[in-house]
Structures are given as C-alpha cells and as structure tokens.
Amino acid sequence: MVFNWRPLSDWDASLVVGDAKMPLIVQKYGGTSVGSIERIEAVARKVQAARQAGNQVVVVVSAMSGETNRLIALAEGICRTPDPREMDVLLSTGEQVTIALLSIALKKVGCPACSYTGGQVRILTDNAHGKARIKEIDGGSVKEDLESGRVVVVAGFQGVDSKGDITTLGRGGSDTTAVAMAAALNADECQIYTDVDGVYTTDPRIEPRARKLDRITFEEMLEMASLGSKVLQIRSVEFAGKYNVPLRVLSSFTEGEGTLITFEDEDMEDAKIAGIAFSQDEAKLTIRGVPDQPGVAFSILGPISGDNIEVDMIVQNIAKDDTTDFTFTVHRNDFDKALEILKETAEVVGAREVVGDKNIVKLSLVGVGMRSHAGIASQMFEALAREGINIQMISTSEIKISVVVDEKYLELGVRTLHESFGLASEL
C-alpha cells in the first residue's frame, strides 16, 4: 500500500488497515519514555495492555534520551561541519537501537512484535538531509504483520529518498512519523506519549495553576506550537489536521486521558481562550530614519531573507519628515547576523541609525473563541497595563494575539493574562 498524501476519503477502503475489525492505534514514545531499559520494559507493558484491550498497535519510537546529542558530538569531534548524508546515516542508528530493544521487550512479555527501520517500511522522503519531508509510505509489510497479530515497531525520525539513501526529518521528527503512519493506515487514533500528561493552558513551570485541557483544536495547537509550546512538533499537528487523524497527548509515566487534539465544535467556541504561549527566543531590530518611498520594506527585508533569516512581527511608523522607522523581530540566534546586515542596509538607503534588543519576549493568547467574542485584545491590553507592562509590538490573527514586552515581565505577564482570562485551575 502506498500513501501519496491524498485525502483519506480518496482511498479504496479495501486497502486501508484501519477498516479491519480491530481498532488500530498508533502510539509514539519519545526519548525520555524510552530512556532506559526499565522504561523500555514499561513501554512494552503499556503496548501489551493496548493489544490485550483489542487493538491493533503500531509503535513509533525515538532514540533513547541523550543518544542523538551523543552521536552529534561524536561526528563534530571529527569535523565541525560533517557531511549531511553521513550525519543522517549516523543519527538514524539511535532509533534503530530503540526499535530492537522494544521488540525484544515485547516478546519477553509474550507479545509478538516486529521492528522496522524507516527504510524497511519504505517511508519515502525527498533528499533534503537533516530536514527531509515525507512523500509516500508503503505500508504493505506493516499491514501483513498487523493482520497476523503482531505489534509493529517503527523507527521514527527517518526515511529513505528515491536513491535509497537514509534521510532524517529533523528534531521532533518522530512525532511526524507517527502521525504520517496513522494517516497512511487510517488509524483510529494517534497517541503521542511524552513526559507531560497533556496540553496545558500555559507552562506549569511559569504558572503553577495552569490547567490541563481535555480538548484543543488543531488550529489552536498549531498556534501554540509555533508560538513556543514544546509539547508537539508543528509538522505533526499539520499532518494530523490535514488528514483528519485524531491526535492525543498522554504521559508515559502516569495514567489519564491526556488531551485530545481535534476539530472545532460548538462547545469549544464557548471558551474565549485555550491557552497562553510565550517565546523567549525573540530579538528585535529597528532601522530609523529611512526615506519613506516605494520599495522601502523590500530594501530592508530583502537582504535579511536573502541570508535565510526568518522575520516574524513587523511594525512600520511614518514620521512627519517623510522618513519611516521599521521594526521587526527575528530568532535570537539570528540577531547578530541580522544586525550586521541591517547596518549595511542603513548605509545603502541612508537611514539615520540601527538599534537592536535581545531582552524581549513574545506573549500570545490563542483561542478559536476569539472569532465570536469581541474585546479580547482590549482585555489583554488592560490586564498588562494594570501591572505596568509596556507593549512594544502587537500582532494578530483570527485566533491569536501576540505582544512583545520586556523580558523581565515574562512570568508576571503570563500569570496576569492567565488570571485575567479565567484559565487557572483550583489548587
């Protein structure tokens, strides 16, 4: 069976494993969940329990915690810039170890199992080593194993290109593998097991009264992930939403229902805000006194994007003297490079000065309820103003409002907004 990223409704149902009598679930376990032999054996017991409950089970695993970093360090000990193709060959071995160990553990508890690398499943990708994208999945062998009663254990994070070279999907790519497998097999649910027990209204380390959400929409989860939430990899949420894969975040270490990521319904519209995200990876750059004329934005941002630097929020102000101040944010890692480029641009366009600030954070409200509730922005601005928190930049979309504030206000800002919008749980 080859999955060509078509809508699932286009599939011949006779080819889809999920239409078998037994429900099919895909479970993904991250590096922390398989970080030791004891934890791998605990995962085996969880998988066996799911199988004994009457499910067909496909398991996708990451490398053991710390293993990918160890392998990177080995390569960089030889060369500061290792060849990307050889790095993919090296890094893919981390997951290969895990699938073998988990399959051994499953057989030990009496559960028939079979392990597969990405190449053996035939997860076909493009040839962008280190950040490959999945093009097709051939699930023929997986289907045969499931029908014969085996648990299939698949290496996450990896695939092969058209030449048969091993590729990797980038950090967090095991989430993407799991969702892609679930979509290809038309699974009833994709379960992402992590070291947290679900998606929270904000980071509990910042706000102890953060509340675990029972449900959140794909749109909200995408925004939360893009704005700083580290629970799920963005591409995995995109895949799940595009191919209608029910996605659930659960804990490997505690029992519970976790958080279901699904489509919007009427009940979800009743809640104004789903959560508060924040990003500390922000830096702000401003070029002042730029002659206000057509093409000024391109003259500033063209060289920035030409050096593969992503720009996030943008503000432009026009002065009375026919000049403009142009402010934008970039990832903090790109600040120094972007600052140098902007200084060169300032000389070319005749700008007055260039200034930068790395001591900022982005706070964001996210919620599909914004579509049907007026006054969210004013409530946000009022709450921050009461605490003396000055807003430097503002960006909005249909279900998101983001502001840039001084970094020292991160915790106060998150807690203030969390309280203002009634997101706190009862301790």
Secondary structure, DSSP 4 states (H G I P E B T S, - for coil): -EE-S--GGGS-GGG-GGGSSS-EEEEEE-TTTTSSHHHHHHHHHHHHHHHHTT-EEEEEE-PPTTHHHHHHHHHHHH-SS--HHHHHHHHHHHHHHHHHHHHHHHHHTT--EEEE-HHHHTEEE-S-TTS--EEEEE-HHHHHHHHTTPEEEEESSEEE-TT--EEE--TTHHHHHHHHHHHHTT-SEEEEEESSSS-BSS-TTT-TT--B-SEEEHHHHHHHHHTT--SS-HHHHHHHHHTT--EEEEESSS-S--EEEE---HHHHH-S--EEEEES-EEEEEEEEEE--TTHHHHHHHHHHHTT--EEEEEEEE-TTSEEEEEEEEEGGGHHHHHHHHHHHHHHHT-SEEEEE--EEEEEEE-GGGGT-TTHHHHHHHHHHHTT----EEEEETTEEEEEEEGGGHHHHHHHHHHHTT-PPP-
